[in-house]
Amino acid sequence: MLRRHLFASSPIILLPFLCSAAAPPPAPGLDITAAFTPTGDLSVTFHNTGAAPCTFHPGISLGNGQALWPMCLSLVVTPKGGAARELTYKGGAIGGRVDDWLVPLPPGASYTLRLAPADFIYKPDGVPATPPQPALPGESLQVRFTSIPAAYTKPPPANLWTAQLTSAAMSAPAAKP
């Protein structure tokens, strides 16, 4: 019970650190792809490439599933010849129940998320969060998923996939006039 209280009272401080912890080595069975949609959103697809069912944990569920926050996804933006910056999901205030957001995938199944790049912020350690910094045309962008163990589901699924995945690099689209 204390653990649930800690997450519910300070999610912005605790959850991003959990998802950015050192990742276990890649495990077979799950793949990630990302692409920009015509509207400028990101389409992120998880695909079970294994022969057995797997469950992955992209973030947290609030209000009995009314809001889903992909806290374990980040955007890695790299300018040509520059250093990469990692943008994390900005989240928000939590005033109620927090549950694991678990997605079961049978073999061959896929799950797609549509995400707005503006929902991600740049927050280096010890520095206040800055406004969204979208990728600029010519910059490389990747989506990184770092799974963590289920915190609230007891017992956790036996087939929970825990590792880190990074999508192939793609170019940021030109801004629309």
C-alpha positions in Angstrom: 0.0 0.0 0.0 2.8 2.4 0.8 4.3 1.9 -2.7 1.0 2.9 -4.4 0.8 6.0 -2.2 4.4 7.0 -3.1 3.6 6.7 -6.9 0.3 8.5 -6.6 1.7 11.4 -4.6 4.8 12.1 -6.7 4.6 10.5 -10.2 6.5 13.2 -12.0 9.6 12.6 -9.8 9.5 8.8 -9.6 8.1 7.3 -12.8 10.5 8.8 -15.4 13.5 7.6 -13.3 12.1 4.1 -13.2 11.7 3.9 -16.9 15.1 5.4 -17.6 17.0 3.0 -15.4 19.7 0.8 -16.9 17.9 -1.5 -19.2 18.2 -5.3 -19.3 19.7 -6.8 -22.5 17.4 -7.1 -25.5 15.1 -10.1 -25.4 13.6 -11.9 -28.4 9.9 -11.7 -29.0 9.0 -8.0 -29.3 9.9 -5.5 -32.0 9.2 -1.8 -32.3 8.7 0.4 -35.4 7.9 4.0 -35.7 6.8 6.4 -38.4 5.3 9.8 -38.8 1.7 10.0 -39.8 0.5 12.6 -42.4 -0.8 14.8 -39.5 2.7 14.9 -37.9 1.9 12.4 -35.1 4.1 9.4 -34.3 2.7 5.9 -35.0 4.6 3.5 -32.7 3.9 -0.2 -33.3 4.9 -3.1 -31.1 4.8 -6.5 -32.8 5.2 -9.9 -31.1 7.7 -11.7 -33.3 8.0 -14.7 -30.9 6.3 -18.1 -31.0 4.7 -17.5 -27.5 2.4 -14.9 -26.2 4.0 -11.9 -24.4 2.8 -9.0 -22.3 4.6 -5.6 -22.3 4.3 -2.6 -20.0 4.4 0.7 -21.8 3.4 2.9 -18.8 0.6 3.6 -16.4 -3.2 3.6 -16.5 -5.2 6.2 -14.6 -8.9 6.3 -13.7 -9.5 2.6 -14.5 -8.2 3.0 -18.0 -9.6 6.4 -18.9 -6.1 7.8 -19.3 -3.0 5.9 -20.5 0.4 7.5 -20.1 3.3 5.9 -22.0 5.9 6.7 -19.3 8.3 4.1 -20.6 8.6 5.6 -24.1 11.1 8.3 -25.0 12.1 10.1 -28.2 15.8 10.3 -29.0 16.5 13.3 -31.2 19.9 13.7 -32.9 20.9 16.7 -35.0 23.4 16.1 -37.8 26.8 16.1 -36.2 25.4 16.9 -32.7 24.7 15.2 -29.5 21.5 13.3 -28.9 18.9 14.6 -26.5 16.2 12.3 -25.0 12.7 13.6 -24.5 10.5 11.9 -22.0 6.7 11.8 -21.8 5.5 14.8 -19.8 2.7 13.1 -17.8 0.9 15.4 -15.4 -0.6 15.5 -11.9 -2.2 12.3 -10.5 -4.9 12.5 -7.9 -6.2 9.0 -7.8 -5.6 5.3 -8.5 -2.6 4.3 -10.6 -2.4 0.9 -12.3 0.0 -0.9 -14.6 -0.8 -0.5 -18.3 -0.3 -4.0 -19.5 -0.7 -5.1 -23.2 -1.0 -8.8 -23.9 0.1 -9.8 -27.5 -0.4 -13.3 -28.9 2.2 -14.5 -31.4 2.1 -12.4 -34.6 -0.1 -9.6 -33.0 0.6 -5.9 -33.1 -0.4 -2.9 -30.9 -0.1 0.6 -32.3 0.0 3.9 -30.3 -0.5 7.3 -31.8 1.6 9.9 -30.0 2.0 13.7 -30.4 5.7 14.7 -30.3 4.6 17.8 -28.3 3.7 15.4 -25.4 7.4 14.8 -24.8 9.8 17.2 -23.0 13.5 17.5 -22.5 14.6 17.1 -18.9 18.3 16.4 -18.2 19.0 15.3 -14.6 18.7 18.1 -12.1 17.4 20.6 -14.7 13.8 21.9 -14.8 11.8 20.6 -17.7 11.9 22.7 -20.8 9.0 23.2 -23.2 8.7 20.6 -26.0 11.5 20.7 -28.5 10.3 19.1 -31.6 12.7 17.4 -33.9 13.7 19.8 -36.7 13.9 18.9 -40.4 17.1 17.0 -41.0 17.3 15.7 -37.4 17.2 12.0 -36.8 14.5 10.7 -34.4 14.1 7.3 -32.8 11.6 5.9 -30.3 13.0 4.1 -27.3 11.0 1.7 -25.1 12.4 0.7 -21.7 10.2 -1.9 -20.0 10.0 -2.1 -16.3 8.4 -4.8 -14.0 4.7 -4.4 -13.2 4.4 -2.4 -10.0 0.7 -2.9 -9.1 -0.4 -6.1 -10.7 0.0 -9.0 -8.2 1.1 -11.5 -9.3 2.8 -10.0 -12.3 2.2 -11.8 -15.7 4.6 -14.7 -16.2 5.2 -13.7 -19.8 6.1 -10.0 -19.0 8.6 -8.8 -21.6 11.4 -6.7 -19.9 14.2 -5.2 -22.0 14.9 -2.1 -24.1 14.0 -1.6 -27.7 14.9 1.3 -30.0 13.2 1.9 -33.4 15.1 2.5 -36.6 16.1 6.2 -37.1 13.8 8.3 -39.2 14.1 11.9 -40.4 11.9 14.5 -38.8 9.3 15.8 -41.3 9.3 19.4 -42.6 7.1 21.7 -40.7 3.7 22.4 -42.3 3.0 26.0 -43.3 
